[in-house]
Amino acid sequence: MQFPQLAGIPTPLSIVVLIHFFFASNALITNFDWMPSYAFTHIAVILFGLWASREKKGLEPVIAYVAAVLISILTDIIQLGVYFDDTQFVADHEVGTKYRDTWRYSAAMVIIHLIIKPICILFAILVAFMRFNQQGGDTTEYDRIDNQQ
């Protein structure tokens, strides 16, 4: 199974990166105060995803992307556990309803993003499997000269 490679149409892994970008940017809609390392983690995920979508020959970018998403799942769970306390946030910041609702929307985007990340990992593994099969089961891009049969 091969994805069509048409000029101007993004690859399927690029679409997954756009989904990550959408949810990460919506999660950071309020400010950086409530989850400080969320932005840095997801910038790395997006950069690894762009690298994996542009580098077609090797499996290393896809493996690095999957590892970055796995690490981001762990850090998202930790950050939600540490920073998600609605009553304390409102008491500390003395903000109105509009800002509190925006903060809740941002927290909902983090949770939805966390839920779809395993699907993105499975999709990236599928892309890696297809690339592996396209290379004939060989992960190197060089011709083997030691066993010519």
C-alpha positions in Angstrom: 0.0 0.0 0.0 1.4 3.3 -1.1 0.2 6.8 -0.6 -0.1 8.9 -3.8 2.7 11.5 -4.1 1.1 14.4 -5.9 2.7 17.8 -6.2 1.3 20.3 -3.7 -0.7 17.8 -1.7 0.7 17.1 1.8 1.8 13.7 2.8 -0.3 11.8 5.4 2.3 12.3 8.1 2.2 16.1 7.4 -1.6 16.0 8.1 -0.9 14.4 11.5 1.6 17.1 12.2 -1.0 19.7 11.4 -3.4 18.0 13.8 -0.7 18.2 16.5 -0.2 21.9 15.7 -3.9 22.6 15.9 -4.4 21.0 19.3 -1.2 22.4 20.7 -1.9 25.9 19.6 -5.4 25.7 21.0 -4.1 24.3 24.3 -1.8 27.3 24.6 -4.5 29.9 23.8 -4.6 31.3 27.3 -0.9 31.7 28.3 2.2 29.8 29.3 1.6 30.1 33.0 -0.5 27.1 33.7 1.7 24.5 31.9 5.2 25.9 31.4 6.8 23.0 29.5 3.8 22.1 27.3 4.9 24.5 24.6 8.5 23.3 24.5 7.5 19.6 24.4 5.1 20.1 21.6 7.4 22.3 19.6 9.8 19.3 19.7 7.0 16.9 18.6 6.0 19.2 15.7 9.7 19.5 14.6 10.2 15.8 14.7 7.0 15.3 12.8 8.0 17.7 10.1 11.4 15.9 9.9 9.7 12.5 9.6 7.3 13.8 6.9 10.0 15.3 4.8 12.7 12.6 5.2 11.5 9.7 3.0 14.5 7.4 3.0 15.2 6.4 6.5 13.2 5.2 9.5 15.1 7.2 12.1 12.9 10.3 11.8 9.7 8.3 12.2 11.2 6.5 15.2 12.3 9.8 16.7 8.8 11.3 16.1 7.1 8.3 17.8 9.5 8.6 20.8 8.8 12.3 21.1 5.0 11.7 21.1 5.4 9.0 23.7 7.4 11.3 25.9 4.8 14.1 25.4 2.1 11.7 26.5 3.9 11.1 29.8 4.7 14.8 30.3 1.1 15.8 29.5 -0.3 13.4 32.1 2.2 14.7 34.7 1.4 18.3 33.8 -2.3 17.8 33.9 -2.0 16.2 37.3 0.1 19.0 38.7 -1.4 22.1 37.1 -5.1 21.3 36.6 -6.8 22.6 39.6 -9.6 24.9 38.5 -10.6 26.3 41.9 -7.0 27.1 42.9 -6.3 28.7 39.6 -9.3 31.1 39.9 -8.5 31.9 43.5 -4.8 32.7 42.7 -5.5 34.8 39.6 -8.7 36.6 40.6 -10.0 36.5 37.1 -13.4 36.8 35.6 -15.6 34.2 34.0 -14.3 34.9 30.4 -10.7 34.1 31.3 -11.7 31.0 33.3 -13.7 29.7 30.4 -10.8 30.2 28.1 -8.6 28.4 30.5 -11.0 25.5 30.7 -11.2 25.4 26.8 -7.4 25.2 26.8 -7.4 22.4 29.3 -10.0 20.5 27.2 -7.8 20.8 24.2 -4.9 19.3 26.1 -7.1 16.4 27.2 -8.5 15.8 23.6 -4.9 16.0 22.3 -3.8 13.5 24.8 -6.6 11.1 23.7 -5.7 11.3 20.0 -2.0 10.8 20.5 -2.1 7.0 20.5 -3.9 7.1 17.1 -1.2 9.4 15.8 1.5 6.9 17.0 -0.3 4.0 15.3 -0.5 6.0 12.1 3.2 6.9 12.3 4.1 3.2 12.9 2.0 2.3 9.8 4.0 4.9 7.8 7.3 3.4 9.1 6.1 -0.1 8.1 5.3 1.1 4.6 8.6 2.8 4.3 10.4 -0.3 5.5 8.5 -2.4 2.9 9.3 0.2 0.1 13.0 -0.2 0.9 12.7 -4.0 0.5 13.1 -4.6 4.2 16.4 -2.8 4.3 16.8 0.3 6.5 20.0 1.5 4.8 20.0 3.6 1.7 23.2 2.2 0.3 23.6 -0.9 -1.9 25.1 -4.0 -0.3 28.3 -5.0 -1.9 29.4 -7.8 0.4 26.8 -10.4 -0.6 26.0 -10.0 -4.2 23.8 -12.8 -5.3 
